[in-house]
Amino acid sequence: MSTTKTTQQAEPHLTLMQSLFVDAYLGQAHGNATLACRIAGYKGGTNVLGVQGNNNLRNHKIAYIITKRKAELTKNTSIDPQWCLERAKEGYERCAGCNDCKGDESNANAYLDKLNRMVGAYEADNRQRQPQLGVFIT
């Protein structure tokens, strides 16, 4: 009698607050960790929530779930960084030709920023900016 093990990784278990954070981060907060903490019910001011959001994003279980869900959303919607770039170009061209905007591109920038956050376009840059813990130059 032989038994076979499956190599499928089980999804990590999150606490209720962590699960609410993930749902808010990928939904209503549009990738804003501070706002996602507020929506999820964490307590504190903006600075406290910002730190908590950063800690949540660095939590391996939470990061795994977010990455997995983003991949599913991207696959299902066909939204990727290239799609966002194409929308950016269209938005800027529309705004440049719009007399009502008077050259103000902030709405287009905000829209594109949210789209890029949703598809993870900033994640590689954010990883590069994280400080190396334990490395000191004397």
GROMACS elastic network, one bead per residue, 0.5 to 0.9 nm:
[ bonds ]
;  ai    aj funct       b0    kb
    5     8     6  0.89195   500
    6     9     6  0.84091   500
    9    12     6  0.87183   500
   10    13     6  0.88926   500
   11    61     6  0.84680   500
   11    64     6  0.84572   500
   11    65     6  0.75151   500
   12    61     6  0.58606   500
   12    62     6  0.83218   500
   12    64     6  0.81383   500
   12    65     6  0.77339   500
   13    19     6  0.89279   500
   13    61     6  0.76085   500
   14    17     6  0.79352   500
   14    18     6  0.56810   500
   14    19     6  0.57886   500
   14    61     6  0.72213   500
   14    62     6  0.73957   500
   15    18     6  0.51352   500
   15    19     6  0.61117   500
   15    20     6  0.85907   500
   16    19     6  0.51008   500
   16    20     6  0.61554   500
   16    21     6  0.85467   500
   17    20     6  0.50636   500
   17    21     6  0.60650   500
   17    22     6  0.86877   500
   17    37     6  0.86502   500
   17    40     6  0.62271   500
   17    41     6  0.72922   500
   17    42     6  0.76389   500
   18    22     6  0.62538   500
   18    23     6  0.86764   500
   18    37     6  0.89708   500
   18    40     6  0.79568   500
   18    56     6  0.75229   500
   18    62     6  0.71271   500
   19    22     6  0.51654   500
   19    23     6  0.62838   500
   19    24     6  0.86281   500
   19    40     6  0.83498   500
   19    62     6  0.81419   500
   20    23     6  0.51158   500
   20    24     6  0.60910   500
   20    25     6  0.84495   500
   20    36     6  0.82262   500
   20    37     6  0.84096   500
   20    39     6  0.79448   500
   20    41     6  0.81485   500
   21    24     6  0.51332   500
   21    25     6  0.58810   500
   21    26     6  0.85370   500
   21    33     6  0.80887   500
   21    36     6  0.54809   500
   21    37     6  0.57753   500
   21    38     6  0.85692   500
   21    39     6  0.74114   500
   21    40     6  0.50296   500
   21    41     6  0.83754   500
   21    42     6  0.88274   500
   21    53     6  0.84008   500
   21    56     6  0.81792   500
   21    62     6  0.88592   500
   22    25     6  0.50452   500
   22    26     6  0.61527   500
   22    27     6  0.82884   500
   22    36     6  0.76159   500
   22    40     6  0.85085   500
   22    56     6  0.89421   500
   22    62     6  0.70638   500
   22    63     6  0.89704   500
   22    65     6  0.76840   500
   22    66     6  0.65328   500
   23    26     6  0.54535   500
   23    27     6  0.58610   500
   23    28     6  0.80603   500
   23    29     6  0.88828   500
   23    36     6  0.81211   500
   23    40     6  0.82725   500
   23    66     6  0.88689   500
   24    28     6  0.53427   500
   24    29     6  0.55067   500
   24    30     6  0.77654   500
   24    31     6  0.82769   500
   24    32     6  0.88287   500
   24    33     6  0.85982   500
   24    35     6  0.80430   500
   24    37     6  0.77809   500
   24    38     6  0.89950   500
   24    39     6  0.63850   500
   24    40     6  0.65457   500
   25    28     6  0.67868   500
   25    29     6  0.50751   500
   25    30     6  0.59454   500
   25    32     6  0.61967   500
   25    33     6  0.60727   500
   25    34     6  0.88539   500
   25    35     6  0.77374   500
   25    37     6  0.80839   500
   25    39     6  0.88539   500
   25    40     6  0.89858   500
   25    66     6  0.84601   500
   26    29     6  0.67417   500
   26    30     6  0.58026   500
   26    31     6  0.58715   500
   26    32     6  0.87109   500
   26    36     6  0.84505   500
   26    66     6  0.74909   500
   26    69     6  0.82274   500
   26    70     6  0.77392   500
   26   118     6  0.69432   500
   27    30     6  0.56095   500
   27    31     6  0.77047   500
   27    36     6  0.86370   500
   27   118     6  0.88898   500
   28    31     6  0.84006   500
   28    35     6  0.86574   500
   28    36     6  0.76688   500
   28    39     6  0.82970   500
   29    32     6  0.52595   500
   29    33     6  0.73336   500
   29    34     6  0.83974   500
   29    35     6  0.56034   500
   29    36     6  0.52545   500
   29    37     6  0.89724   500
   29    39     6  0.78246   500
   30    33     6  0.86638   500
   30    35     6  0.87608   500
   30    36     6  0.83328   500
   30   114     6  0.59773   500
   30   115     6  0.79953   500
   30   117     6  0.70287   500
   30   118     6  0.62931   500
   31    35     6  0.84985   500
   31    36     6  0.76808   500
   31   114     6  0.71080   500
   31   117     6  0.54948   500
   31   118     6  0.59457   500
   31   120     6  0.87350   500
   32    35     6  0.54694   500
   32    36     6  0.60866   500
   32    37     6  0.87676   500
   32    53     6  0.83804   500
   32   114     6  0.87657   500
   32   117     6  0.82264   500
   33    37     6  0.61933   500
   33    38     6  0.87060   500
   33    49     6  0.80695   500
   33    50     6  0.67676   500
   33    52     6  0.82292   500
   33    54     6  0.67747   500
   33    56     6  0.81603   500
   33    57     6  0.76332   500
   34    37     6  0.52546   500
   34    38     6  0.64902   500
   34    39     6  0.88285   500
   34    46     6  0.69905   500
   34    47     6  0.83354   500
   34    48     6  0.85984   500
   34    49     6  0.51946   500
   34    51     6  0.78557   500
   34    52     6  0.75515   500
   34    53     6  0.53104   500
   34    54     6  0.79999   500
   35    38     6  0.50230   500
   35    39     6  0.61649   500
   35    40     6  0.84943   500
   35    46     6  0.86726   500
   35    49     6  0.78117   500
   35    50     6  0.82427   500
   35    53     6  0.83263   500
   36    39     6  0.50891   500
   36    40     6  0.59772   500
   36    41     6  0.86305   500
   36    42     6  0.89046   500
   36    49     6  0.87872   500
   36    53     6  0.73711   500
   37    40     6  0.50243   500
   37    41     6  0.62981   500
   37    42     6  0.53559   500
   37    43     6  0.81420   500
   37    49     6  0.59930   500
   37    50     6  0.79379   500
   37    52     6  0.71945   500
   37    53     6  0.59885   500
   37    56     6  0.89184   500
   38    41     6  0.53222   500
   38    42     6  0.55464   500
   38    43     6  0.71050   500
   38    44     6  0.83562   500
   38    46     6  0.86626   500
   38    49     6  0.68780   500
   39    42     6  0.75938   500
   42    49     6  0.70929   500
   42    52     6  0.82701   500
   43    48     6  0.80553   500
   43    49     6  0.72459   500
   44    47     6  0.77815   500
   44    48     6  0.54377   500
   44    49     6  0.59867   500
   45    48     6  0.53219   500
   45    49     6  0.61104   500
   45    50     6  0.84795   500
   46    49     6  0.51307   500
   46    50     6  0.59644   500
   46    51     6  0.86641   500
   47    51     6  0.62995   500
   47    52     6  0.86275   500
   48    51     6  0.52392   500
   48    52     6  0.62070   500
   48    53     6  0.85628   500
   49    53     6  0.59223   500
   49    54     6  0.84795   500
   50    53     6  0.50595   500
   50    54     6  0.61881   500
   50    55     6  0.85911   500
   51    54     6  0.50956   500
   51    55     6  0.61465   500
   51    56     6  0.85672   500
   52    56     6  0.60684   500
   52    57     6  0.86228   500
   53    56     6  0.50096   500
   53    57     6  0.62155   500
   53    58     6  0.86753   500
   54    57     6  0.51436   500
   54    58     6  0.63088   500
   54    59     6  0.87520   500
   55    58     6  0.51349   500
   55    59     6  0.62861   500
   56    59     6  0.51144   500
   56    60     6  0.85307   500
   56    61     6  0.89892   500
   56    62     6  0.65178   500
   56    63     6  0.78682   500
   57    60     6  0.78134   500
   57    62     6  0.63815   500
   57    63     6  0.57184   500
   57    66     6  0.86367   500
   58    61     6  0.87372   500
   58    62     6  0.76077   500
   58    63     6  0.65458   500
   59    62     6  0.53938   500
   59    63     6  0.60101   500
   59    64     6  0.85443   500
   60    63     6  0.50503   500
   60    64     6  0.60080   500
   60    65     6  0.86654   500
   61    64     6  0.51861   500
   61    65     6  0.63930   500
   61    66     6  0.87277   500
   62    65     6  0.52121   500
   62    66     6  0.61366   500
   62    67     6  0.85438   500
   63    66     6  0.51355   500
   63    67     6  0.60247   500
   63    68     6  0.84645   500
   64    67     6  0.52144   500
   64    68     6  0.60781   500
   64    69     6  0.85963   500
   65    68     6  0.50863   500
   65    69     6  0.60649   500
   65    70     6  0.84587   500
   66    69     6  0.52034   500
   66    70     6  0.59712   500
   66    71     6  0.85070   500
   67    70     6  0.51533   500
   67    71     6  0.61672   500
   67    72     6  0.86900   500
   67   120     6  0.84797   500
   68    71     6  0.52292   500
   68    72     6  0.63883   500
   68    73     6  0.87720   500
   69    73     6  0.61070   500
   69    74     6  0.84924   500
   70    74     6  0.59637   500
   70    75     6  0.83975   500
   70   118     6  0.73398   500
   70   119     6  0.65175   500
   70   120     6  0.77018   500
   71    74     6  0.50950   500
   71    75     6  0.60109   500
   71    76     6  0.84989   500
   71   119     6  0.81510   500
   72    75     6  0.51070   500
   72    76     6  0.60615   500
   72    77     6  0.85216   500
   73    76     6  0.51187   500
   73    77     6  0.59541   500
   73    78     6  0.80550   500
   73    79     6  0.80786   500
   73   119     6  0.83906   500
   74    77     6  0.52691   500
   74    78     6  0.53735   500
   74    79     6  0.52776   500
   74    80     6  0.63667   500
   74   118     6  0.88524   500
   74   119     6  0.67398   500
   75    78     6  0.54724   500
   75    79     6  0.75767   500
   75    80     6  0.87458   500
   76    79     6  0.82552   500
   77    80     6  0.86783   500
   78    83     6  0.80218   500
   79    82     6  0.79453   500
   79    83     6  0.57543   500
   79    84     6  0.71991   500
   79   115     6  0.85965   500
   79   119     6  0.71092   500
   80    83     6  0.52779   500
   80    84     6  0.64428   500
   80    85     6  0.88132   500
   80   115     6  0.88905   500
   80   116     6  0.82068   500
   80   119     6  0.59642   500
   80   120     6  0.86698   500
   80   121     6  0.83128   500
   81    85     6  0.62001   500
   81    86     6  0.87206   500
   81   115     6  0.84422   500
   81   116     6  0.65475   500
   81   119     6  0.66962   500
   81   120     6  0.81422   500
   81   121     6  0.61603   500
   82    85     6  0.50182   500
   82    86     6  0.63198   500
   82    87     6  0.87221   500
   83    86     6  0.51392   500
   83    87     6  0.63204   500
   83    88     6  0.86108   500
   84    87     6  0.50476   500
   84    88     6  0.60412   500
   84    89     6  0.86778   500
   84   112     6  0.66969   500
   84   115     6  0.65309   500
   84   116     6  0.66083   500
   84   119     6  0.88392   500
   85    89     6  0.63058   500
   85    90     6  0.86851   500
   85   112     6  0.82566   500
   85   116     6  0.88679   500
   86    89     6  0.52424   500
   86    90     6  0.63661   500
   86    91     6  0.86518   500
   87    90     6  0.50162   500
   87    91     6  0.59662   500
   87    92     6  0.85481   500
   87   112     6  0.76690   500
   88    91     6  0.50250   500
   88    92     6  0.60990   500
   88    93     6  0.84812   500
   88   108     6  0.72942   500
   88   109     6  0.79363   500
   88   111     6  0.87521   500
   88   112     6  0.62773   500
   89    92     6  0.52805   500
   89    93     6  0.61325   500
   89    94     6  0.85425   500
   90    93     6  0.51738   500
   90    94     6  0.60843   500
   90    95     6  0.85475   500
   91    94     6  0.51027   500
   91    95     6  0.60474   500
   91    96     6  0.85043   500
   91   105     6  0.85384   500
   91   108     6  0.58161   500
   91   109     6  0.85932   500
   91   112     6  0.87069   500
   92    95     6  0.50192   500
   92    96     6  0.59516   500
   92    97     6  0.85693   500
   92   105     6  0.70100   500
   92   108     6  0.68045   500
   92   109     6  0.86003   500
   93    96     6  0.51559   500
   93    97     6  0.63555   500
   93    98     6  0.86798   500
   94    97     6  0.53409   500
   94    98     6  0.61832   500
   95    98     6  0.50212   500
   95    99     6  0.82001   500
   95   100     6  0.86930   500
   95   101     6  0.64721   500
   95   102     6  0.82772   500
   95   103     6  0.67027   500
   95   104     6  0.74818   500
   95   105     6  0.64020   500
   95   108     6  0.76661   500
   96    99     6  0.80640   500
   96   101     6  0.80184   500
   96   102     6  0.80499   500
   96   103     6  0.59889   500
   96   104     6  0.84589   500
   96   105     6  0.80603   500
   97   101     6  0.86900   500
   97   102     6  0.89978   500
   97   103     6  0.84724   500
   98   101     6  0.56896   500
   98   102     6  0.69888   500
   98   103     6  0.77060   500
   99   102     6  0.54712   500
   99   103     6  0.78834   500
  100   103     6  0.84612   500
  101   104     6  0.53165   500
  101   105     6  0.75011   500
  102   105     6  0.87605   500
  104   107     6  0.76095   500
  104   108     6  0.87200   500
  105   108     6  0.53744   500
  105   109     6  0.61448   500
  105   110     6  0.86820   500
  106   110     6  0.60107   500
  106   111     6  0.85077   500
  107   110     6  0.51858   500
  107   111     6  0.61750   500
  107   112     6  0.86200   500
  108   111     6  0.51655   500
  108   112     6  0.61635   500
  108   113     6  0.84968   500
  109   112     6  0.52248   500
  109   113     6  0.59872   500
  109   114     6  0.86658   500
  110   113     6  0.50598   500
  110   114     6  0.63300   500
  110   115     6  0.87461   500
  111   114     6  0.53501   500
  111   115     6  0.64214   500
  111   116     6  0.87932   500
  112   116     6  0.60698   500
  112   117     6  0.85120   500
  113   116     6  0.51622   500
  113   117     6  0.61854   500
  113   118     6  0.86436   500
  114   117     6  0.51019   500
  114   118     6  0.61945   500
  114   119     6  0.88689   500
  115   118     6  0.50846   500
  115   119     6  0.65045   500
  115   120     6  0.86818   500
  115   121     6  0.86896   500
  116   119     6  0.53609   500
  116   120     6  0.61012   500
  116   121     6  0.51082   500
  116   122     6  0.69445   500
  117   120     6  0.50671   500
  117   121     6  0.60555   500
  117   122     6  0.63855   500
  117   123     6  0.81851   500
  118   121     6  0.77851   500
  119   122     6  0.85105   500
  120   123     6  0.53740   500
  120   124     6  0.81394   500
  121   124     6  0.72162   500
  121   125     6  0.82462   500
  122   125     6  0.53822   500
  122   126     6  0.61231   500
  122   127     6  0.87562   500
  123   127     6  0.61687   500
  123   128     6  0.87047   500
  124   127     6  0.52221   500
  124   128     6  0.64603   500
  124   129     6  0.89366   500
  125   128     6  0.51811   500
  125   129     6  0.64818   500
  126   129     6  0.51713   500
  126   130     6  0.64982   500
  127   130     6  0.54266   500
  127   131     6  0.88468   500
  128   131     6  0.81759   500
  130   133     6  0.88738   500
  131   135     6  0.87838   500
  132   135     6  0.59486   500
  132   136     6  0.88187   500
  133   136     6  0.83969   500
